[in-house]
Amino acid sequence: MTDSPVTLPMARPADQPWDPPADLTRLRERKPLWRMTFPDGHVGRLALGHELVRSIAADPRFSSRYELMHHPLADAGQPAVSVGEVPMRDGQDIYGVHRLPVTW
């Protein structure tokens, strides 16, 4: 029996905004790899286990090319983050806040 594709669980309790969604934790406890439906209808994979994700990241058969990516949050009420956008998310320069002074 094959599992039908899941959608990315995003619901979090208001008092625990930094914890992973409980549904995501339950999925990870059942198995580390799931079929997942992206907002654009594409069916891909959701990797949840630490060892599995590490092996995928190290495998040259998987691409990190931006133009080939499907974004799981693109149409879920949250904008996808584009290349170079992270340092200025929500108007905060995270590099300016977290960068340590370096001397040579």
Biopython code that builds the backbone (N, CA, C, O; Angstrom):
import numpy as np
from Bio.PDB.StructureBuilder import StructureBuilder

atoms = [
    (1, "MET", "N", (0.843, -1.184, 0.000)),
    (1, "MET", "CA", (0.000, 0.000, 0.000)),
    (1, "MET", "C", (0.887, 1.246, 0.000)),
    (1, "MET", "O", (1.809, 1.354, 0.808)),
    (2, "THR", "N", (0.611, 2.171, -0.894)),
    (2, "THR", "CA", (1.387, 3.409, -0.931)),
    (2, "THR", "C", (0.587, 4.524, -0.275)),
    (2, "THR", "O", (-0.639, 4.578, -0.365)),
    (3, "ASP", "N", (1.314, 5.401, 0.381)),
    (3, "ASP", "CA", (0.676, 6.552, 1.010)),
    (3, "ASP", "C", (0.376, 7.596, -0.044)),
    (3, "ASP", "O", (1.151, 7.783, -0.981)),
    (4, "SER", "N", (-0.756, 8.282, 0.110)),
    (4, "SER", "CA", (-1.053, 9.385, -0.802)),
    (4, "SER", "C", (-0.176, 10.569, -0.419)),
    (4, "SER", "O", (0.253, 10.662, 0.731)),
    (5, "PRO", "N", (0.102, 11.481, -1.356)),
    (5, "PRO", "CA", (0.977, 12.625, -1.046)),
    (5, "PRO", "C", (0.410, 13.485, 0.076)),
    (5, "PRO", "O", (-0.801, 13.682, 0.178)),
    (6, "VAL", "N", (1.297, 13.988, 0.904)),
    (6, "VAL", "CA", (0.921, 14.885, 1.992)),
    (6, "VAL", "C", (1.163, 16.317, 1.533)),
    (6, "VAL", "O", (1.850, 16.549, 0.538)),
    (7, "THR", "N", (0.597, 17.273, 2.261)),
    (7, "THR", "CA", (0.937, 18.677, 2.052)),
    (7, "THR", "C", (1.820, 19.088, 3.228)),
    (7, "THR", "O", (1.785, 18.454, 4.283)),
    (8, "LEU", "N", (2.603, 20.136, 3.051)),
    (8, "LEU", "CA", (3.523, 20.551, 4.095)),
    (8, "LEU", "C", (2.755, 21.096, 5.287)),
    (8, "LEU", "O", (2.073, 22.115, 5.172)),
    (9, "PRO", "N", (2.861, 20.417, 6.451)),
    (9, "PRO", "CA", (2.152, 20.915, 7.643)),
    (9, "PRO", "C", (2.793, 22.212, 8.129)),
    (9, "PRO", "O", (4.015, 22.297, 8.252)),
    (10, "MET", "N", (1.970, 23.214, 8.402)),
    (10, "MET", "CA", (2.497, 24.505, 8.835)),
    (10, "MET", "C", (1.890, 25.008, 10.140)),
    (10, "MET", "O", (2.406, 25.961, 10.724)),
    (11, "ALA", "N", (0.804, 24.388, 10.614)),
    (11, "ALA", "CA", (0.118, 24.895, 11.808)),
    (11, "ALA", "C", (0.987, 24.708, 13.048)),
    (11, "ALA", "O", (1.469, 23.612, 13.333)),
    (12, "ARG", "N", (1.174, 25.809, 13.777)),
    (12, "ARG", "CA", (1.935, 25.779, 15.028)),
    (12, "ARG", "C", (1.111, 26.435, 16.119)),
    (12, "ARG", "O", (0.344, 27.358, 15.847)),
    (13, "PRO", "N", (1.263, 25.965, 17.358)),
    (13, "PRO", "CA", (0.592, 26.661, 18.457)),
    (13, "PRO", "C", (1.164, 28.074, 18.606)),
    (13, "PRO", "O", (2.363, 28.276, 18.418)),
    (14, "ALA", "N", (0.338, 29.027, 18.934)),
    (14, "ALA", "CA", (0.776, 30.420, 19.049)),
    (14, "ALA", "C", (1.862, 30.596, 20.112)),
    (14, "ALA", "O", (2.712, 31.478, 19.988)),
    (15, "ASP", "N", (1.838, 29.768, 21.149)),
    (15, "ASP", "CA", (2.828, 29.912, 22.223)),
    (15, "ASP", "C", (4.142, 29.180, 21.923)),
    (15, "ASP", "O", (5.071, 29.230, 22.730)),
    (16, "GLN", "N", (4.231, 28.501, 20.769)),
    (16, "GLN", "CA", (5.456, 27.786, 20.393)),
    (16, "GLN", "C", (5.790, 28.044, 18.918)),
    (16, "GLN", "O", (5.836, 27.103, 18.125)),
    (17, "PRO", "N", (6.022, 29.303, 18.544)),
    (17, "PRO", "CA", (6.209, 29.620, 17.123)),
    (17, "PRO", "C", (7.483, 29.055, 16.511)),
    (17, "PRO", "O", (7.566, 28.934, 15.289)),
    (18, "TRP", "N", (8.478, 28.706, 17.322)),
    (18, "TRP", "CA", (9.747, 28.220, 16.784)),
    (18, "TRP", "C", (9.835, 26.700, 16.744)),
    (18, "TRP", "O", (10.764, 26.154, 16.148)),
    (19, "ASP", "N", (8.894, 26.014, 17.360)),
    (19, "ASP", "CA", (8.877, 24.552, 17.320)),
    (19, "ASP", "C", (8.332, 24.073, 15.987)),
    (19, "ASP", "O", (7.490, 24.739, 15.385)),
    (20, "PRO", "N", (8.807, 22.918, 15.517)),
    (20, "PRO", "CA", (8.229, 22.398, 14.268)),
    (20, "PRO", "C", (6.753, 22.054, 14.473)),
    (20, "PRO", "O", (6.342, 21.726, 15.586)),
    (21, "PRO", "N", (5.966, 22.127, 13.420)),
    (21, "PRO", "CA", (4.557, 21.760, 13.553)),
    (21, "PRO", "C", (4.417, 20.322, 14.068)),
    (21, "PRO", "O", (5.191, 19.445, 13.682)),
    (22, "ALA", "N", (3.440, 20.085, 14.930)),
    (22, "ALA", "CA", (3.235, 18.751, 15.509)),
    (22, "ALA", "C", (2.992, 17.703, 14.419)),
    (22, "ALA", "O", (3.454, 16.568, 14.535)),
    (23, "ASP", "N", (2.267, 18.081, 13.362)),
    (23, "ASP", "CA", (2.013, 17.127, 12.278)),
    (23, "ASP", "C", (3.304, 16.736, 11.567)),
    (23, "ASP", "O", (3.450, 15.594, 11.131)),
    (24, "LEU", "N", (4.229, 17.662, 11.449)),
    (24, "LEU", "CA", (5.516, 17.372, 10.826)),
    (24, "LEU", "C", (6.315, 16.395, 11.687)),
    (24, "LEU", "O", (6.960, 15.482, 11.171)),
    (25, "THR", "N", (6.265, 16.595, 12.982)),
    (25, "THR", "CA", (6.941, 15.682, 13.905)),
    (25, "THR", "C", (6.338, 14.288, 13.818)),
    (25, "THR", "O", (7.066, 13.295, 13.817)),
    (26, "ARG", "N", (5.015, 14.206, 13.746)),
    (26, "ARG", "CA", (4.357, 12.884, 13.630)),
    (26, "ARG", "C", (4.749, 12.186, 12.334)),
    (26, "ARG", "O", (4.981, 10.977, 12.328)),
    (27, "LEU", "N", (4.826, 12.936, 11.236)),
    (27, "LEU", "CA", (5.256, 12.336, 9.972)),
    (27, "LEU", "C", (6.683, 11.799, 10.090)),
    (27, "LEU", "O", (6.969, 10.684, 9.652)),
    (28, "ARG", "N", (7.573, 12.592, 10.680)),
    (28, "ARG", "CA", (8.973, 12.185, 10.824)),
    (28, "ARG", "C", (9.096, 10.920, 11.675)),
    (28, "ARG", "O", (9.941, 10.068, 11.403)),
    (29, "GLU", "N", (8.261, 10.800, 12.695)),
    (29, "GLU", "CA", (8.315, 9.618, 13.561)),
    (29, "GLU", "C", (7.838, 8.363, 12.840)),
    (29, "GLU", "O", (8.287, 7.262, 13.159)),
    (30, "ARG", "N", (6.932, 8.513, 11.869)),
    (30, "ARG", "CA", (6.441, 7.355, 11.118)),
    (30, "ARG", "C", (7.441, 6.874, 10.090)),
    (30, "ARG", "O", (7.687, 5.673, 9.980)),
    (31, "LYS", "N", (8.034, 7.810, 9.320)),
    (31, "LYS", "CA", (9.068, 7.461, 8.341)),
    (31, "LYS", "C", (9.749, 8.737, 7.881)),
    (31, "LYS", "O", (9.169, 9.817, 7.983)),
    (32, "PRO", "N", (10.989, 8.629, 7.369)),
    (32, "PRO", "CA", (11.746, 9.832, 7.040)),
    (32, "PRO", "C", (11.476, 10.428, 5.660)),
    (32, "PRO", "O", (11.898, 11.555, 5.399)),
    (33, "LEU", "N", (10.787, 9.712, 4.767)),
    (33, "LEU", "CA", (10.574, 10.213, 3.407)),
    (33, "LEU", "C", (9.106, 10.052, 3.015)),
    (33, "LEU", "O", (8.530, 8.970, 3.134)),
    (34, "TRP", "N", (8.516, 11.148, 2.545)),
    (34, "TRP", "CA", (7.102, 11.171, 2.163)),
    (34, "TRP", "C", (6.949, 11.765, 0.772)),
    (34, "TRP", "O", (7.736, 12.621, 0.369)),
    (35, "ARG", "N", (5.944, 11.318, 0.043)),
    (35, "ARG", "CA", (5.533, 12.012, -1.167)),
    (35, "ARG", "C", (4.791, 13.257, -0.713)),
    (35, "ARG", "O", (3.997, 13.203, 0.226)),
    (36, "MET", "N", (5.051, 14.391, -1.385)),
    (36, "MET", "CA", (4.436, 15.652, -0.977)),
    (36, "MET", "C", (3.927, 16.405, -2.198)),
    (36, "MET", "O", (4.605, 16.470, -3.224)),
    (37, "THR", "N", (2.740, 16.969, -2.086)),
    (37, "THR", "CA", (2.181, 17.808, -3.139)),
    (37, "THR", "C", (2.537, 19.261, -2.851)),
    (37, "THR", "O", (2.202, 19.797, -1.794)),
    (38, "PHE", "N", (3.224, 19.896, -3.809)),
    (38, "PHE", "CA", (3.588, 21.307, -3.695)),
    (38, "PHE", "C", (2.384, 22.163, -4.084)),
    (38, "PHE", "O", (1.470, 21.664, -4.741)),
    (39, "PRO", "N", (2.360, 23.446, -3.692)),
    (39, "PRO", "CA", (1.229, 24.312, -4.039)),
    (39, "PRO", "C", (0.958, 24.406, -5.542)),
    (39, "PRO", "O", (-0.182, 24.632, -5.947)),
    (40, "ASP", "N", (1.999, 24.234, -6.382)),
    (40, "ASP", "CA", (1.793, 24.309, -7.820)),
    (40, "ASP", "C", (1.301, 22.993, -8.420)),
    (40, "ASP", "O", (1.150, 22.892, -9.637)),
    (41, "GLY", "N", (1.046, 21.973, -7.573)),
    (41, "GLY", "CA", (0.537, 20.684, -8.035)),
    (41, "GLY", "C", (1.621, 19.646, -8.282)),
    (41, "GLY", "O", (1.319, 18.465, -8.453)),
    (42, "HIS", "N", (2.872, 20.069, -8.303)),
    (42, "HIS", "CA", (4.003, 19.158, -8.495)),
    (42, "HIS", "C", (4.070, 18.182, -7.321)),
    (42, "HIS", "O", (3.920, 18.588, -6.169)),
    (43, "VAL", "N", (4.293, 16.908, -7.607)),
    (43, "VAL", "CA", (4.471, 15.922, -6.543)),
    (43, "VAL", "C", (5.962, 15.641, -6.425)),
    (43, "VAL", "O", (6.606, 15.230, -7.390)),
    (44, "GLY", "N", (6.494, 15.864, -5.251)),
    (44, "GLY", "CA", (7.907, 15.643, -4.981)),
    (44, "GLY", "C", (8.070, 14.832, -3.712)),
    (44, "GLY", "O", (7.208, 14.020, -3.376)),
    (45, "ARG", "N", (9.149, 15.042, -3.019)),
    (45, "ARG", "CA", (9.434, 14.312, -1.789)),
    (45, "ARG", "C", (9.702, 15.286, -0.655)),
    (45, "ARG", "O", (10.261, 16.366, -0.849)),
    (46, "LEU", "N", (9.286, 14.873, 0.531)),
    (46, "LEU", "CA", (9.553, 15.608, 1.760)),
    (46, "LEU", "C", (10.460, 14.721, 2.600)),
    (46, "LEU", "O", (10.026, 13.687, 3.106)),
    (47, "ALA", "N", (11.717, 15.123, 2.751)),
    (47, "ALA", "CA", (12.686, 14.355, 3.532)),
    (47, "ALA", "C", (12.749, 14.936, 4.937)),
    (47, "ALA", "O", (12.947, 16.138, 5.110)),
    (48, "LEU", "N", (12.578, 14.077, 5.940)),
    (48, "LEU", "CA", (12.492, 14.549, 7.314)),
    (48, "LEU", "C", (13.567, 13.991, 8.234)),
    (48, "LEU", "O", (13.916, 14.640, 9.220)),
    (49, "GLY", "N", (14.096, 12.825, 7.947)),
    (49, "GLY", "CA", (15.103, 12.234, 8.824)),
    (49, "GLY", "C", (16.460, 12.877, 8.635)),
    (49, "GLY", "O", (16.863, 13.154, 7.505)),
    (50, "HIS", "N", (17.166, 13.118, 9.716)),
    (50, "HIS", "CA", (18.460, 13.800, 9.682)),
    (50, "HIS", "C", (19.456, 13.078, 8.770)),
    (50, "HIS", "O", (20.073, 13.704, 7.909)),
    (51, "GLU", "N", (19.611, 11.784, 8.955)),
    (51, "GLU", "CA", (20.575, 11.033, 8.138)),
    (51, "GLU", "C", (20.179, 11.050, 6.659)),
    (51, "GLU", "O", (21.036, 11.175, 5.784)),
    (52, "LEU", "N", (18.878, 10.925, 6.387)),
    (52, "LEU", "CA", (18.414, 10.956, 5.002)),
    (52, "LEU", "C", (18.696, 12.307, 4.359)),
    (52, "LEU", "O", (19.180, 12.364, 3.228)),
    (53, "VAL", "N", (18.402, 13.381, 5.056)),
    (53, "VAL", "CA", (18.634, 14.723, 4.516)),
    (53, "VAL", "C", (20.129, 14.947, 4.270)),
    (53, "VAL", "O", (20.506, 15.535, 3.256)),
    (54, "ARG", "N", (20.971, 14.488, 5.179)),
    (54, "ARG", "CA", (22.426, 14.605, 4.980)),
    (54, "ARG", "C", (22.878, 13.838, 3.748)),
    (54, "ARG", "O", (23.710, 14.322, 2.980)),
    (55, "SER", "N", (22.330, 12.639, 3.557)),
    (55, "SER", "CA", (22.748, 11.847, 2.394)),
    (55, "SER", "C", (22.257, 12.487, 1.090)),
    (55, "SER", "O", (22.959, 12.439, 0.080)),
    (56, "ILE", "N", (21.079, 13.074, 1.102)),
    (56, "ILE", "CA", (20.565, 13.768, -0.087)),
    (56, "ILE", "C", (21.449, 14.986, -0.395)),
    (56, "ILE", "O", (21.810, 15.218, -1.549)),
    (57, "ALA", "N", (21.789, 15.750, 0.629)),
    (57, "ALA", "CA", (22.612, 16.950, 0.425)),
    (57, "ALA", "C", (23.990, 16.608, -0.133)),
    (57, "ALA", "O", (24.585, 17.410, -0.852)),
    (58, "ALA", "N", (24.496, 15.425, 0.193)),
    (58, "ALA", "CA", (25.826, 15.020, -0.277)),
    (58, "ALA", "C", (25.791, 14.301, -1.614)),
    (58, "ALA", "O", (26.845, 14.050, -2.199)),
    (59, "ASP", "N", (24.613, 13.963, -2.114)),
    (59, "ASP", "CA", (24.484, 13.174, -3.333)),
    (59, "ASP", "C", (24.499, 14.088, -4.560)),
    (59, "ASP", "O", (23.633, 14.954, -4.688)),
    (60, "PRO", "N", (25.465, 13.913, -5.462)),
    (60, "PRO", "CA", (25.551, 14.801, -6.630)),
    (60, "PRO", "C", (24.394, 14.636, -7.623)),
    (60, "PRO", "O", (24.253, 15.453, -8.533)),
    (61, "ARG", "N", (23.571, 13.605, -7.469)),
    (61, "ARG", "CA", (22.424, 13.437, -8.370)),
    (61, "ARG", "C", (21.311, 14.431, -8.065)),
    (61, "ARG", "O", (20.421, 14.632, -8.891)),
    (62, "PHE", "N", (21.348, 15.053, -6.893)),
    (62, "PHE", "CA", (20.351, 16.045, -6.525)),
    (62, "PHE", "C", (20.893, 17.427, -6.829)),
    (62, "PHE", "O", (22.073, 17.696, -6.603)),
    (63, "SER", "N", (20.050, 18.300, -7.336)),
    (63, "SER", "CA", (20.483, 19.621, -7.766)),
    (63, "SER", "C", (20.085, 20.688, -6.760)),
    (63, "SER", "O", (19.057, 20.578, -6.092)),
    (64, "SER", "N", (20.911, 21.717, -6.663)),
    (64, "SER", "CA", (20.561, 22.901, -5.878)),
    (64, "SER", "C", (20.321, 24.090, -6.792)),
    (64, "SER", "O", (20.293, 25.233, -6.337)),
    (65, "ARG", "N", (20.147, 23.821, -8.089)),
    (65, "ARG", "CA", (19.908, 24.906, -9.042)),
    (65, "ARG", "C", (18.553, 25.548, -8.757)),
    (65, "ARG", "O", (17.523, 24.873, -8.735)),
    (66, "TYR", "N", (18.572, 26.842, -8.543)),
    (66, "TYR", "CA", (17.384, 27.593, -8.150)),
    (66, "TYR", "C", (16.242, 27.451, -9.152)),
    (66, "TYR", "O", (15.083, 27.327, -8.758)),
    (67, "GLU", "N", (16.564, 27.469, -10.445)),
    (67, "GLU", "CA", (15.516, 27.426, -11.465)),
    (67, "GLU", "C", (14.814, 26.072, -11.542)),
    (67, "GLU", "O", (13.765, 25.963, -12.177)),
    (68, "LEU", "N", (15.368, 25.052, -10.916)),
    (68, "LEU", "CA", (14.735, 23.729, -10.916)),
    (68, "LEU", "C", (13.901, 23.475, -9.658)),
    (68, "LEU", "O", (13.216, 22.457, -9.559)),
    (69, "MET", "N", (13.960, 24.389, -8.714)),
    (69, "MET", "CA", (13.285, 24.177, -7.431)),
    (69, "MET", "C", (11.788, 24.441, -7.514)),
    (69, "MET", "O", (11.333, 25.313, -8.254)),
    (70, "HIS", "N", (11.044, 23.679, -6.749)),
    (70, "HIS", "CA", (9.628, 23.945, -6.496)),
    (70, "HIS", "C", (9.561, 24.412, -5.043)),
    (70, "HIS", "O", (10.147, 23.780, -4.164)),
    (71, "HIS", "N", (8.867, 25.491, -4.790)),
    (71, "HIS", "CA", (8.842, 26.061, -3.453)),
    (71, "HIS", "C", (7.583, 25.627, -2.711)),
    (71, "HIS", "O", (6.471, 25.904, -3.161)),
    (72, "PRO", "N", (7.750, 24.945, -1.571)),
    (72, "PRO", "CA", (6.592, 24.449, -0.847)),
    (72, "PRO", "C", (5.724, 25.536, -0.236)),
    (72, "PRO", "O", (4.590, 25.253, 0.150)),
    (73, "LEU", "N", (6.207, 26.762, -0.135)),
    (73, "LEU", "CA", (5.426, 27.842, 0.468)),
    (73, "LEU", "C", (4.982, 28.896, -0.532)),
    (73, "LEU", "O", (4.355, 29.882, -0.145)),
    (74, "ALA", "N", (5.290, 28.713, -1.798)),
    (74, "ALA", "CA", (5.047, 29.754, -2.796)),
    (74, "ALA", "C", (3.605, 30.225, -2.850)),
    (74, "ALA", "O", (3.356, 31.425, -2.965)),
    (75, "ASP", "N", (2.672, 29.331, -2.770)),
    (75, "ASP", "CA", (1.262, 29.707, -2.862)),
    (75, "ASP", "C", (0.506, 29.413, -1.575)),
    (75, "ASP", "O", (-0.722, 29.329, -1.587)),
    (76, "ALA", "N", (1.206, 29.259, -0.487)),
    (76, "ALA", "CA", (0.565, 28.904, 0.779)),
    (76, "ALA", "C", (0.414, 30.114, 1.687)),
    (76, "ALA", "O", (0.398, 29.970, 2.910)),
    (77, "GLY", "N", (0.304, 31.306, 1.107)),
    (77, "GLY", "CA", (0.135, 32.508, 1.904)),
    (77, "GLY", "C", (1.449, 33.108, 2.370)),
    (77, "GLY", "O", (1.455, 34.131, 3.056)),
    (78, "GLN", "N", (2.562, 32.486, 2.008)),
    (78, "GLN", "CA", (3.872, 33.011, 2.361)),
    (78, "GLN", "C", (4.695, 33.100, 1.086)),
    (78, "GLN", "O", (4.735, 32.138, 0.319)),
    (79, "PRO", "N", (5.347, 34.219, 0.840)),
    (79, "PRO", "CA", (6.121, 34.337, -0.394)),
    (79, "PRO", "C", (7.352, 33.458, -0.362)),
    (79, "PRO", "O", (7.942, 33.238, 0.696)),
    (80, "ALA", "N", (7.737, 32.957, -1.518)),
    (80, "ALA", "CA", (8.987, 32.199, -1.620)),
    (80, "ALA", "C", (10.150, 33.171, -1.476)),
    (80, "ALA", "O", (10.061, 34.319, -1.910)),
    (81, "VAL", "N", (11.214, 32.723, -0.881)),
    (81, "VAL", "CA", (12.405, 33.543, -0.711)),
    (81, "VAL", "C", (13.255, 33.382, -1.956)),
    (81, "VAL", "O", (13.607, 32.264, -2.332)),
    (82, "SER", "N", (13.586, 34.489, -2.595)),
    (82, "SER", "CA", (14.417, 34.419, -3.789)),
    (82, "SER", "C", (15.884, 34.578, -3.402)),
    (82, "SER", "O", (16.211, 34.985, -2.287)),
    (83, "VAL", "N", (16.752, 34.249, -4.344)),
    (83, "VAL", "CA", (18.184, 34.320, -4.097)),
    (83, "VAL", "C", (18.577, 35.731, -3.675)),
    (83, "VAL", "O", (18.191, 36.702, -4.327)),
    (84, "GLY", "N", (19.332, 35.852, -2.605)),
    (84, "GLY", "CA", (19.802, 37.145, -2.127)),
    (84, "GLY", "C", (18.814, 37.906, -1.278)),
    (84, "GLY", "O", (19.124, 39.005, -0.818)),
    (85, "GLU", "N", (17.635, 37.360, -1.053)),
    (85, "GLU", "CA", (16.605, 38.074, -0.311)),
    (85, "GLU", "C", (16.714, 37.855, 1.194)),
    (85, "GLU", "O", (16.221, 38.681, 1.962)),
    (86, "VAL", "N", (17.329, 36.794, 1.629)),
    (86, "VAL", "CA", (17.366, 36.442, 3.043)),
    (86, "VAL", "C", (17.949, 37.531, 3.931)),
    (86, "VAL", "O", (17.392, 37.768, 5.003)),
    (87, "PRO", "N", (19.041, 38.215, 3.558)),
    (87, "PRO", "CA", (19.596, 39.218, 4.461)),
    (87, "PRO", "C", (18.648, 40.354, 4.811)),
    (87, "PRO", "O", (18.848, 41.013, 5.831)),
    (88, "MET", "N", (17.632, 40.605, 4.010)),
    (88, "MET", "CA", (16.736, 41.719, 4.282)),
    (88, "MET", "C", (15.301, 41.267, 4.525)),
    (88, "MET", "O", (14.375, 42.027, 4.242)),
    (89, "ARG", "N", (15.083, 40.071, 5.033)),
    (89, "ARG", "CA", (13.730, 39.617, 5.320)),
    (89, "ARG", "C", (13.096, 40.543, 6.351)),
    (89, "ARG", "O", (13.730, 40.888, 7.348)),
    (90, "ASP", "N", (11.888, 40.935, 6.125)),
    (90, "ASP", "CA", (11.123, 41.781, 7.029)),
    (90, "ASP", "C", (11.845, 43.086, 7.365)),
    (90, "ASP", "O", (11.651, 43.637, 8.449)),
    (91, "GLY", "N", (12.669, 43.581, 6.452)),
    (91, "GLY", "CA", (13.335, 44.854, 6.661)),
    (91, "GLY", "C", (14.486, 44.823, 7.647)),
    (91, "GLY", "O", (15.026, 45.874, 7.992)),
    (92, "GLN", "N", (14.876, 43.641, 8.110)),
    (92, "GLN", "CA", (15.973, 43.546, 9.070)),
    (92, "GLN", "C", (17.209, 43.012, 8.361)),
    (92, "GLN", "O", (17.151, 41.992, 7.674)),
    (93, "ASP", "N", (18.305, 43.697, 8.530)),
    (93, "ASP", "CA", (19.564, 43.239, 7.957)),
    (93, "ASP", "C", (20.161, 42.225, 8.918)),
    (93, "ASP", "O", (20.863, 42.591, 9.861)),
    (94, "ILE", "N", (19.877, 40.937, 8.675)),
    (94, "ILE", "CA", (20.335, 39.920, 9.630)),
    (94, "ILE", "C", (21.854, 39.805, 9.654)),
    (94, "ILE", "O", (22.432, 39.452, 10.682)),
    (95, "TYR", "N", (22.512, 40.104, 8.519)),
    (95, "TYR", "CA", (23.967, 40.029, 8.534)),
    (95, "TYR", "C", (24.557, 41.151, 9.381)),
    (95, "TYR", "O", (25.555, 40.946, 10.071)),
    (96, "GLY", "N", (23.958, 42.319, 9.335)),
    (96, "GLY", "CA", (24.452, 43.422, 10.147)),
    (96, "GLY", "C", (24.285, 43.160, 11.629)),
    (96, "GLY", "O", (25.091, 43.625, 12.435)),
    (97, "VAL", "N", (23.251, 42.421, 11.999)),
    (97, "VAL", "CA", (22.987, 42.111, 13.398)),
    (97, "VAL", "C", (23.884, 40.980, 13.883)),
    (97, "VAL", "O", (24.349, 41.005, 15.022)),
    (98, "HIS", "N", (24.132, 39.987, 13.027)),
    (98, "HIS", "CA", (24.842, 38.792, 13.458)),
    (98, "HIS", "C", (26.311, 38.739, 13.049)),
    (98, "HIS", "O", (27.038, 37.849, 13.492)),
    (99, "ARG", "N", (26.751, 39.653, 12.231)),
    (99, "ARG", "CA", (28.128, 39.609, 11.747)),
    (99, "ARG", "C", (29.088, 40.020, 12.865)),
    (99, "ARG", "O", (28.898, 41.044, 13.521)),
    (100, "LEU", "N", (30.104, 39.212, 13.065)),
    (100, "LEU", "CA", (31.116, 39.539, 14.057)),
    (100, "LEU", "C", (32.217, 40.359, 13.397)),
    (100, "LEU", "O", (32.541, 40.140, 12.230)),
    (101, "PRO", "N", (32.793, 41.304, 14.139)),
    (101, "PRO", "CA", (33.892, 42.069, 13.558)),
    (101, "PRO", "C", (35.089, 41.158, 13.307)),
    (101, "PRO", "O", (35.435, 40.319, 14.140)),
    (102, "VAL", "N", (35.708, 41.335, 12.156)),
    (102, "VAL", "CA", (36.859, 40.531, 11.793)),
    (102, "VAL", "C", (38.038, 41.457, 11.550)),
    (102, "VAL", "O", (37.915, 42.462, 10.850)),
    (103, "THR", "N", (39.168, 41.118, 12.123)),
    (103, "THR", "CA", (40.378, 41.884, 11.870)),
    (103, "THR", "C", (41.417, 40.976, 11.269)),
    (103, "THR", "O", (41.462, 39.784, 11.571)),
    (104, "TRP", "N", (42.250, 41.533, 10.420)),
    (104, "TRP", "CA", (43.290, 40.739, 9.756)),
    (104, "TRP", "C", (44.637, 41.148, 10.252)),
    (104, "TRP", "O", (45.648, 40.599, 9.816)),
]
sb = StructureBuilder()
sb.init_structure("model")
sb.init_model(0)
sb.init_chain("A")
sb.init_seg("    ")
for serial, (resi, resn, name, xyz) in enumerate(atoms, 1):
    if name == "N":
        sb.init_residue(resn, " ", resi, " ")
    sb.init_atom(name, np.array(xyz, "f"), 0.0, 1.0, " ", f" {name:<3s}", serial, name[0])
structure = sb.get_structure()
